[in-house]
Amino acid sequence: MAGPGRIQPRLDCLASNPRLTSYCLDTGYRVFGHKADKPQQGGTTMNFAFLEKSVRYGARDIRQPVGRTAQTRPACE
Protein backbone atom coordinates (compact mmCIF):
# COMPACT_ATOMS: atom_id res chain seq x y z
CA MET A 1 0.00 0.00 0.00
CA ALA A 2 1.26 3.47 -0.82
CA GLY A 3 1.97 5.71 2.15
CA PRO A 4 0.88 9.33 2.55
CA GLY A 5 2.17 11.46 -0.31
CA ARG A 6 3.11 8.42 -2.38
CA ILE A 7 1.36 8.08 -5.70
CA GLN A 8 3.23 5.17 -7.30
CA PRO A 9 3.54 1.91 -5.38
CA ARG A 10 6.61 -0.06 -6.48
CA LEU A 11 7.48 -3.74 -6.30
CA ASP A 12 10.60 -5.81 -6.75
CA CYS A 13 9.84 -9.10 -8.48
CA LEU A 14 12.13 -12.04 -9.10
CA ALA A 15 12.71 -12.09 -12.84
CA SER A 16 12.68 -15.89 -12.68
CA ASN A 17 9.03 -15.86 -11.54
CA PRO A 18 6.96 -15.32 -14.73
CA ARG A 19 3.70 -16.15 -12.95
CA LEU A 20 4.18 -13.31 -10.43
CA THR A 21 5.37 -10.89 -13.12
CA SER A 22 2.32 -11.73 -15.25
CA TYR A 23 -0.01 -11.22 -12.28
CA CYS A 24 1.53 -7.81 -11.52
CA LEU A 25 1.25 -6.72 -15.17
CA ASP A 26 -2.38 -7.88 -15.27
CA THR A 27 -3.20 -5.79 -12.17
CA GLY A 28 -1.89 -2.56 -13.65
CA TYR A 29 1.83 -2.54 -12.83
CA ARG A 30 4.42 -1.82 -15.50
CA VAL A 31 8.08 -2.80 -15.61
CA PHE A 32 10.35 0.23 -15.28
CA GLY A 33 13.70 -1.48 -14.80
CA HIS A 34 15.75 -4.60 -14.19
CA LYS A 35 18.66 -5.50 -11.93
CA ALA A 36 20.75 -8.48 -12.98
CA ASP A 37 23.04 -10.44 -10.69
CA LYS A 38 22.10 -8.64 -7.45
CA PRO A 39 24.21 -10.21 -4.65
CA GLN A 40 22.28 -12.14 -1.99
CA GLN A 41 23.21 -13.54 1.38
CA GLY A 42 25.34 -16.65 0.99
CA GLY A 43 27.15 -15.40 -2.11
CA THR A 44 24.45 -16.18 -4.68
CA THR A 45 23.00 -13.64 -7.11
CA MET A 46 19.44 -13.08 -8.37
CA ASN A 47 17.78 -11.11 -11.16
CA PHE A 48 14.95 -8.69 -10.36
CA ALA A 49 12.33 -6.74 -12.30
CA PHE A 50 11.11 -3.43 -10.84
CA LEU A 51 7.42 -2.61 -11.28
CA GLU A 52 5.23 0.40 -10.50
CA LYS A 53 1.69 1.63 -11.09
CA SER A 54 -0.29 4.82 -10.70
CA VAL A 55 -2.76 5.19 -7.88
CA ARG A 56 -6.24 6.42 -8.79
CA TYR A 57 -7.85 9.17 -6.74
CA GLY A 58 -11.52 9.54 -7.63
CA ALA A 59 -12.03 9.72 -11.38
CA ARG A 60 -8.51 10.82 -12.32
CA ASP A 61 -5.07 9.28 -12.41
CA ILE A 62 -2.33 10.96 -10.43
CA ARG A 63 0.94 10.31 -12.23
CA GLN A 64 4.46 11.34 -11.43
CA PRO A 65 7.08 11.07 -14.17
CA VAL A 66 9.80 8.59 -13.34
CA GLY A 67 12.15 9.42 -16.23
CA ARG A 68 11.76 6.06 -17.94
CA THR A 69 9.68 5.04 -20.91
CA ALA A 70 6.78 2.66 -20.40
CA GLN A 71 7.22 -0.87 -21.66
CA THR A 72 4.53 -3.25 -22.77
CA ARG A 73 4.77 -6.72 -21.33
CA PRO A 74 8.58 -7.04 -21.50
CA ALA A 75 10.25 -10.35 -20.89
CA CYS A 76 11.72 -10.53 -17.40
CA GLU A 77 14.74 -12.67 -18.09
N, C-alpha and C positions, 0 to 999 in steps of 0.2 A: 504494500500500500504506500502511496506517495505521502510524504509528510507535508506539513504546512509550508506553503510557498513553492512546493515542488510540482511541476506540471508534466514531467516525463519520467514515469517509473522505468527503471533499467534492470535488466537481468543478465547474469553470466550463465551461459549454457554450454555444457560439454559438447564440443563439435562432433564427438563420436556418438551422440545420442540423437539420431534423426527423428525419432518419435517425439521427443520433447521439443526439438526445434520446430517441427511441423505443427505441434499443438500451439506453441507460442505465436507462430506466424498466422495460424488460423484465428487466434484471439486478438489480433490487431497489432502485435509487435512487429517491428522490422529490424533486420540486421543492420547495425551501423559500424561493425568492425570485427576483427578476429585477432586472436593472440595465439601464436603457435609456440609450442615447446615451453610453456610456462612451468618453471621448476615447482615441484611439490615436495612435501616432506618425504624423506626416504630416498631422495635423489632421482625420482622419476620425473617425467614431464608430461603435460597434458595440453591439448588444444582446446581453446574456448571460442565461442561466438558471443558477441555482445549485442543485446537486443534492447529496444526501447519502444514506447508508444505514447501517444498524446492522451491526455486525460480530458474528458468532456465535462464541461460545466454548462448545464442547461442545454440550450439548443446550439451552442457554438463550440468549436474546437479551440483550445488554447494551445498554441504551438510556440516552441522556442527553438530557433535555429541552432543546430549542433555543428554546423560547418562540414557536414558530410552529405553526400548525395544519397538519396533513397535507393534501395536495391529491391528487386522483386524476386522473392523466393530463391536466394542464392544458395548454392551448395555449401554446406558447412563441413568442409573436409580439412 
